[in-house]
């Protein structure tokens, strides 16, 4: 989802993937277990960090 907005992978630390955007500041950290469900609060926090949710 965040990759469609232009975020790209920069590194992995443990089981967390970190993404950077060419124009937006900061990094967004996403849990690295693609097969596991993510808590709704965690998802909302990631979307807020990426600037995809107010």
PyMOL Python script that loads the backbone (N, CA, C, O; Angstrom):
from pymol import cmd

cmd.read_pdbstr("""\
ATOM      1  N   UNK A   1       0.820  -1.191   0.000  1.00  0.00           N
ATOM      2  CA  UNK A   1       0.000   0.000   0.000  1.00  0.00           C
ATOM      3  C   UNK A   1       0.865   1.258   0.000  1.00  0.00           C
ATOM      4  O   UNK A   1       0.634   2.169  -0.795  1.00  0.00           O
ATOM      5  N   UNK A   2       1.866   1.315   0.890  1.00  0.00           N
ATOM      6  CA  UNK A   2       2.688   2.523   0.929  1.00  0.00           C
ATOM      7  C   UNK A   2       3.614   2.596  -0.279  1.00  0.00           C
ATOM      8  O   UNK A   2       4.025   3.688  -0.671  1.00  0.00           O
ATOM      9  N   UNK A   3       3.951   1.445  -0.880  1.00  0.00           N
ATOM     10  CA  UNK A   3       4.790   1.461  -2.072  1.00  0.00           C
ATOM     11  C   UNK A   3       4.065   2.111  -3.246  1.00  0.00           C
ATOM     12  O   UNK A   3       4.705   2.737  -4.091  1.00  0.00           O
ATOM     13  N   UNK A   4       2.750   1.974  -3.311  1.00  0.00           N
ATOM     14  CA  UNK A   4       1.977   2.622  -4.369  1.00  0.00           C
ATOM     15  C   UNK A   4       2.026   4.140  -4.242  1.00  0.00           C
ATOM     16  O   UNK A   4       1.829   4.854  -5.226  1.00  0.00           O
ATOM     17  N   UNK A   5       2.288   4.637  -3.031  1.00  0.00           N
ATOM     18  CA  UNK A   5       2.386   6.078  -2.786  1.00  0.00           C
ATOM     19  C   UNK A   5       3.800   6.601  -3.046  1.00  0.00           C
ATOM     20  O   UNK A   5       4.051   7.798  -2.900  1.00  0.00           O
ATOM     21  N   UNK A   6       4.722   5.720  -3.429  1.00  0.00           N
ATOM     22  CA  UNK A   6       6.075   6.150  -3.737  1.00  0.00           C
ATOM     23  C   UNK A   6       7.122   5.788  -2.700  1.00  0.00           C
ATOM     24  O   UNK A   6       8.305   6.067  -2.898  1.00  0.00           O
ATOM     25  N   UNK A   7       6.714   5.171  -1.599  1.00  0.00           N
ATOM     26  CA  UNK A   7       7.666   4.750  -0.570  1.00  0.00           C
ATOM     27  C   UNK A   7       8.459   3.570  -1.101  1.00  0.00           C
ATOM     28  O   UNK A   7       7.903   2.708  -1.782  1.00  0.00           O
ATOM     29  N   UNK A   8       9.754   3.517  -0.799  1.00  0.00           N
ATOM     30  CA  UNK A   8      10.594   2.412  -1.241  1.00  0.00           C
ATOM     31  C   UNK A   8      11.385   1.858  -0.065  1.00  0.00           C
ATOM     32  O   UNK A   8      11.708   2.582   0.877  1.00  0.00           O
ATOM     33  N   UNK A   9      11.694   0.560  -0.130  1.00  0.00           N
ATOM     34  CA  UNK A   9      12.396  -0.137   0.939  1.00  0.00           C
ATOM     35  C   UNK A   9      13.833   0.352   1.004  1.00  0.00           C
ATOM     36  O   UNK A   9      14.496   0.467  -0.026  1.00  0.00           O
ATOM     37  N   UNK A  10      14.327   0.645   2.225  1.00  0.00           N
ATOM     38  CA  UNK A  10      15.721   1.047   2.401  1.00  0.00           C
ATOM     39  C   UNK A  10      16.511   0.060   3.246  1.00  0.00           C
ATOM     40  O   UNK A  10      17.704  -0.124   3.003  1.00  0.00           O
ATOM     41  N   UNK A  11      15.887  -0.582   4.229  1.00  0.00           N
ATOM     42  CA  UNK A  11      16.609  -1.554   5.055  1.00  0.00           C
ATOM     43  C   UNK A  11      15.633  -2.379   5.885  1.00  0.00           C
ATOM     44  O   UNK A  11      14.459  -2.046   6.046  1.00  0.00           O
ATOM     45  N   UNK A  12      16.186  -3.473   6.401  1.00  0.00           N
ATOM     46  CA  UNK A  12      15.441  -4.331   7.313  1.00  0.00           C
ATOM     47  C   UNK A  12      16.226  -4.415   8.609  1.00  0.00           C
ATOM     48  O   UNK A  12      17.434  -4.649   8.603  1.00  0.00           O
ATOM     49  N   UNK A  13      15.534  -4.223   9.711  1.00  0.00           N
ATOM     50  CA  UNK A  13      16.140  -4.351  11.035  1.00  0.00           C
ATOM     51  C   UNK A  13      15.329  -5.394  11.796  1.00  0.00           C
ATOM     52  O   UNK A  13      14.204  -5.138  12.224  1.00  0.00           O
ATOM     53  N   UNK A  14      15.920  -6.569  11.953  1.00  0.00           N
ATOM     54  CA  UNK A  14      15.172  -7.655  12.586  1.00  0.00           C
ATOM     55  C   UNK A  14      14.010  -8.057  11.696  1.00  0.00           C
ATOM     56  O   UNK A  14      14.214  -8.426  10.540  1.00  0.00           O
ATOM     57  N   UNK A  15      12.795  -7.989  12.219  1.00  0.00           N
ATOM     58  CA  UNK A  15      11.614  -8.340  11.426  1.00  0.00           C
ATOM     59  C   UNK A  15      10.859  -7.098  10.967  1.00  0.00           C
ATOM     60  O   UNK A  15       9.685  -7.192  10.608  1.00  0.00           O
ATOM     61  N   UNK A  16      11.506  -5.942  10.974  1.00  0.00           N
ATOM     62  CA  UNK A  16      10.869  -4.690  10.582  1.00  0.00           C
ATOM     63  C   UNK A  16      11.510  -4.150   9.307  1.00  0.00           C
ATOM     64  O   UNK A  16      12.734  -4.090   9.191  1.00  0.00           O
ATOM     65  N   UNK A  17      10.668  -3.759   8.356  1.00  0.00           N
ATOM     66  CA  UNK A  17      11.137  -3.171   7.104  1.00  0.00           C
ATOM     67  C   UNK A  17      10.966  -1.659   7.204  1.00  0.00           C
ATOM     68  O   UNK A  17       9.935  -1.174   7.670  1.00  0.00           O
ATOM     69  N   UNK A  18      11.976  -0.920   6.767  1.00  0.00           N
ATOM     70  CA  UNK A  18      11.908   0.536   6.818  1.00  0.00           C
ATOM     71  C   UNK A  18      11.850   1.082   5.399  1.00  0.00           C
ATOM     72  O   UNK A  18      12.592   0.656   4.513  1.00  0.00           O
ATOM     73  N   UNK A  19      10.944   2.037   5.211  1.00  0.00           N
ATOM     74  CA  UNK A  19      10.701   2.624   3.902  1.00  0.00           C
ATOM     75  C   UNK A  19      10.955   4.122   3.949  1.00  0.00           C
ATOM     76  O   UNK A  19      10.767   4.773   4.977  1.00  0.00           O
ATOM     77  N   UNK A  20      11.392   4.659   2.797  1.00  0.00           N
ATOM     78  CA  UNK A  20      11.656   6.088   2.670  1.00  0.00           C
ATOM     79  C   UNK A  20      10.907   6.595   1.446  1.00  0.00           C
ATOM     80  O   UNK A  20      10.647   5.843   0.507  1.00  0.00           O
ATOM     81  N   UNK A  21      10.565   7.878   1.467  1.00  0.00           N
ATOM     82  CA  UNK A  21       9.852   8.508   0.358  1.00  0.00           C
ATOM     83  C   UNK A  21      10.745   9.578  -0.248  1.00  0.00           C
ATOM     84  O   UNK A  21      11.467  10.253   0.486  1.00  0.00           O
ATOM     85  N   UNK A  22      10.718   9.753  -1.564  1.00  0.00           N
ATOM     86  CA  UNK A  22      11.601  10.744  -2.180  1.00  0.00           C
ATOM     87  C   UNK A  22      11.317  12.189  -1.766  1.00  0.00           C
ATOM     88  O   UNK A  22      12.224  13.020  -1.796  1.00  0.00           O
ATOM     89  N   UNK A  23      10.084  12.506  -1.381  1.00  0.00           N
ATOM     90  CA  UNK A  23       9.774  13.893  -1.023  1.00  0.00           C
ATOM     91  C   UNK A  23       9.255  14.072   0.395  1.00  0.00           C
ATOM     92  O   UNK A  23       9.347  15.167   0.951  1.00  0.00           O
ATOM     93  N   UNK A  24       8.713  13.020   0.988  1.00  0.00           N
ATOM     94  CA  UNK A  24       8.191  13.118   2.352  1.00  0.00           C
ATOM     95  C   UNK A  24       9.309  12.825   3.348  1.00  0.00           C
ATOM     96  O   UNK A  24      10.147  11.960   3.094  1.00  0.00           O
ATOM     97  N   UNK A  25       9.336  13.537   4.486  1.00  0.00           N
ATOM     98  CA  UNK A  25      10.421  13.326   5.455  1.00  0.00           C
ATOM     99  C   UNK A  25      10.231  12.061   6.296  1.00  0.00           C
ATOM    100  O   UNK A  25       9.112  11.581   6.475  1.00  0.00           O
ATOM    101  N   UNK A  26      11.334  11.540   6.800  1.00  0.00           N
ATOM    102  CA  UNK A  26      11.298  10.449   7.761  1.00  0.00           C
ATOM    103  C   UNK A  26      11.242   9.067   7.148  1.00  0.00           C
ATOM    104  O   UNK A  26      11.228   8.895   5.929  1.00  0.00           O
ATOM    105  N   UNK A  27      11.210   8.096   8.028  1.00  0.00           N
ATOM    106  CA  UNK A  27      11.104   6.688   7.657  1.00  0.00           C
ATOM    107  C   UNK A  27       9.793   6.127   8.189  1.00  0.00           C
ATOM    108  O   UNK A  27       9.273   6.596   9.201  1.00  0.00           O
ATOM    109  N   UNK A  28       9.267   5.129   7.506  1.00  0.00           N
ATOM    110  CA  UNK A  28       8.095   4.403   7.984  1.00  0.00           C
ATOM    111  C   UNK A  28       8.539   2.968   8.239  1.00  0.00           C
ATOM    112  O   UNK A  28       9.132   2.330   7.369  1.00  0.00           O
ATOM    113  N   UNK A  29       8.252   2.471   9.422  1.00  0.00           N
ATOM    114  CA  UNK A  29       8.627   1.111   9.793  1.00  0.00           C
ATOM    115  C   UNK A  29       7.399   0.214   9.743  1.00  0.00           C
ATOM    116  O   UNK A  29       6.362   0.524  10.329  1.00  0.00           O
ATOM    117  N   UNK A  30       7.531  -0.905   9.033  1.00  0.00           N
ATOM    118  CA  UNK A  30       6.431  -1.851   8.856  1.00  0.00           C
ATOM    119  C   UNK A  30       6.884  -3.209   9.380  1.00  0.00           C
ATOM    120  O   UNK A  30       8.009  -3.635   9.121  1.00  0.00           O
ATOM    121  N   UNK A  31       6.005  -3.887  10.117  1.00  0.00           N
ATOM    122  CA  UNK A  31       6.309  -5.233  10.598  1.00  0.00           C
ATOM    123  C   UNK A  31       6.611  -6.143   9.418  1.00  0.00           C
ATOM    124  O   UNK A  31       5.951  -6.054   8.382  1.00  0.00           O
ATOM    125  N   UNK A  32       7.591  -7.008   9.561  1.00  0.00           N
ATOM    126  CA  UNK A  32       8.061  -7.803   8.440  1.00  0.00           C
ATOM    127  C   UNK A  32       7.489  -9.188   8.309  1.00  0.00           C
ATOM    128  O   UNK A  32       8.071 -10.003   7.593  1.00  0.00           O
ATOM    129  N   UNK A  33       6.388  -9.510   8.950  1.00  0.00           N
ATOM    130  CA  UNK A  33       5.788 -10.836   8.832  1.00  0.00           C
ATOM    131  C   UNK A  33       4.562 -10.755   7.930  1.00  0.00           C
ATOM    132  O   UNK A  33       3.456 -10.523   8.418  1.00  0.00           O
ATOM    133  N   UNK A  34       4.740 -10.945   6.606  1.00  0.00           N
ATOM    134  CA  UNK A  34       3.627 -10.736   5.680  1.00  0.00           C
ATOM    135  C   UNK A  34       2.451 -11.680   5.866  1.00  0.00           C
ATOM    136  O   UNK A  34       1.332 -11.319   5.504  1.00  0.00           O
ATOM    137  N   UNK A  35       2.653 -12.872   6.414  1.00  0.00           N
ATOM    138  CA  UNK A  35       1.559 -13.816   6.568  1.00  0.00           C
ATOM    139  C   UNK A  35       0.733 -13.616   7.823  1.00  0.00           C
ATOM    140  O   UNK A  35      -0.319 -14.237   7.975  1.00  0.00           O
ATOM    141  N   UNK A  36       1.190 -12.760   8.723  1.00  0.00           N
ATOM    142  CA  UNK A  36       0.490 -12.572   9.993  1.00  0.00           C
ATOM    143  C   UNK A  36      -0.445 -11.371   9.928  1.00  0.00           C
ATOM    144  O   UNK A  36      -0.202 -10.408   9.202  1.00  0.00           O
ATOM    145  N   UNK A  37      -1.509 -11.453  10.699  1.00  0.00           N
ATOM    146  CA  UNK A  37      -2.435 -10.331  10.780  1.00  0.00           C
ATOM    147  C   UNK A  37      -1.819  -9.221  11.606  1.00  0.00           C
ATOM    148  O   UNK A  37      -1.035  -9.466  12.523  1.00  0.00           O
ATOM    149  N   UNK A  38      -2.191  -7.986  11.262  1.00  0.00           N
ATOM    150  CA  UNK A  38      -1.687  -6.814  11.958  1.00  0.00           C
ATOM    151  C   UNK A  38      -2.841  -6.170  12.720  1.00  0.00           C
ATOM    152  O   UNK A  38      -3.959  -6.087  12.210  1.00  0.00           O
ATOM    153  N   UNK A  39      -2.573  -5.723  13.920  1.00  0.00           N
ATOM    154  CA  UNK A  39      -3.600  -5.045  14.711  1.00  0.00           C
ATOM    155  C   UNK A  39      -4.034  -3.771  13.990  1.00  0.00           C
ATOM    156  O   UNK A  39      -3.220  -3.105  13.351  1.00  0.00           O
ATOM    157  N   UNK A  40      -5.311  -3.439  14.094  1.00  0.00           N
ATOM    158  CA  UNK A  40      -5.850  -2.264  13.421  1.00  0.00           C
ATOM    159  C   UNK A  40      -5.134  -0.993  13.862  1.00  0.00           C
ATOM    160  O   UNK A  40      -4.862  -0.124  13.034  1.00  0.00           O
ATOM    161  N   UNK A  41      -4.827  -0.870  15.140  1.00  0.00           N
ATOM    162  CA  UNK A  41      -4.122   0.308  15.640  1.00  0.00           C
ATOM    163  C   UNK A  41      -2.736   0.438  15.039  1.00  0.00           C
ATOM    164  O   UNK A  41      -2.287   1.546  14.745  1.00  0.00           O
ATOM    165  N   UNK A  42      -2.052  -0.691  14.855  1.00  0.00           N
ATOM    166  CA  UNK A  42      -0.724  -0.685  14.235  1.00  0.00           C
ATOM    167  C   UNK A  42      -0.817  -0.240  12.784  1.00  0.00           C
ATOM    168  O   UNK A  42      -0.013   0.571  12.325  1.00  0.00           O
ATOM    169  N   UNK A  43      -1.791  -0.767  12.067  1.00  0.00           N
ATOM    170  CA  UNK A  43      -1.994  -0.379  10.673  1.00  0.00           C
ATOM    171  C   UNK A  43      -2.283   1.110  10.564  1.00  0.00           C
ATOM    172  O   UNK A  43      -1.706   1.792   9.717  1.00  0.00           O
ATOM    173  N   UNK A  44      -3.166   1.619  11.406  1.00  0.00           N
ATOM    174  CA  UNK A  44      -3.492   3.045  11.377  1.00  0.00           C
ATOM    175  C   UNK A  44      -2.268   3.901  11.666  1.00  0.00           C
ATOM    176  O   UNK A  44      -2.095   4.952  11.049  1.00  0.00           O
ATOM    177  N   UNK A  45      -1.414   3.471  12.595  1.00  0.00           N
ATOM    178  CA  UNK A  45      -0.208   4.214  12.921  1.00  0.00           C
ATOM    179  C   UNK A  45       0.750   4.257  11.729  1.00  0.00           C
ATOM    180  O   UNK A  45       1.345   5.299  11.451  1.00  0.00           O
ATOM    181  N   UNK A  46       0.900   3.144  11.030  1.00  0.00           N
ATOM    182  CA  UNK A  46       1.763   3.101   9.847  1.00  0.00           C
ATOM    183  C   UNK A  46       1.231   4.038   8.771  1.00  0.00           C
ATOM    184  O   UNK A  46       2.000   4.776   8.155  1.00  0.00           O
ATOM    185  N   UNK A  47      -0.072   4.015   8.544  1.00  0.00           N
ATOM    186  CA  UNK A  47      -0.667   4.886   7.529  1.00  0.00           C
ATOM    187  C   UNK A  47      -0.507   6.358   7.892  1.00  0.00           C
ATOM    188  O   UNK A  47      -0.292   7.187   7.008  1.00  0.00           O
ATOM    189  N   UNK A  48      -0.608   6.696   9.168  1.00  0.00           N
ATOM    190  CA  UNK A  48      -0.400   8.076   9.610  1.00  0.00           C
ATOM    191  C   UNK A  48       1.042   8.496   9.394  1.00  0.00           C
ATOM    192  O   UNK A  48       1.299   9.606   8.927  1.00  0.00           O
ATOM    193  N   UNK A  49       2.000   7.616   9.731  1.00  0.00           N
ATOM    194  CA  UNK A  49       3.414   7.924   9.519  1.00  0.00           C
ATOM    195  C   UNK A  49       3.703   8.186   8.047  1.00  0.00           C
ATOM    196  O   UNK A  49       4.520   9.044   7.712  1.00  0.00           O
ATOM    197  N   UNK A  50       3.034   7.447   7.171  1.00  0.00           N
ATOM    198  CA  UNK A  50       3.249   7.581   5.735  1.00  0.00           C
ATOM    199  C   UNK A  50       2.487   8.759   5.145  1.00  0.00           C
ATOM    200  O   UNK A  50       2.654   9.069   3.965  1.00  0.00           O
ATOM    201  N   UNK A  51       1.657   9.418   5.940  1.00  0.00           N
ATOM    202  CA  UNK A  51       0.875  10.546   5.441  1.00  0.00           C
ATOM    203  C   UNK A  51      -0.301  10.126   4.588  1.00  0.00           C
ATOM    204  O   UNK A  51      -0.794  10.914   3.781  1.00  0.00           O
ATOM    205  N   UNK A  52      -0.759   8.897   4.753  1.00  0.00           N
ATOM    206  CA  UNK A  52      -1.875   8.388   3.968  1.00  0.00           C
ATOM    207  C   UNK A  52      -3.197   8.444   4.709  1.00  0.00           C
ATOM    208  O   UNK A  52      -4.243   8.120   4.147  1.00  0.00           O
ATOM    209  N   UNK A  53      -3.154   8.854   5.969  1.00  0.00           N
ATOM    210  CA  UNK A  53      -4.366   8.950   6.781  1.00  0.00           C
ATOM    211  C   UNK A  53      -4.222  10.160   7.693  1.00  0.00           C
ATOM    212  O   UNK A  53      -3.177  10.349   8.316  1.00  0.00           O
ATOM    213  N   UNK A  54      -5.263  10.977   7.774  1.00  0.00           N
ATOM    214  CA  UNK A  54      -5.157  12.180   8.631  1.00  0.00           C
ATOM    215  C   UNK A  54      -5.097  11.868  10.114  1.00  0.00           C
ATOM    216  O   UNK A  54      -5.008  12.781  10.934  1.00  0.00           O
TER     217      UNK A  54
END
""", "prot")
cmd.dss("prot")
cmd.show_as("cartoon", "prot")
cmd.util.cbc("prot")
cmd.orient("prot")
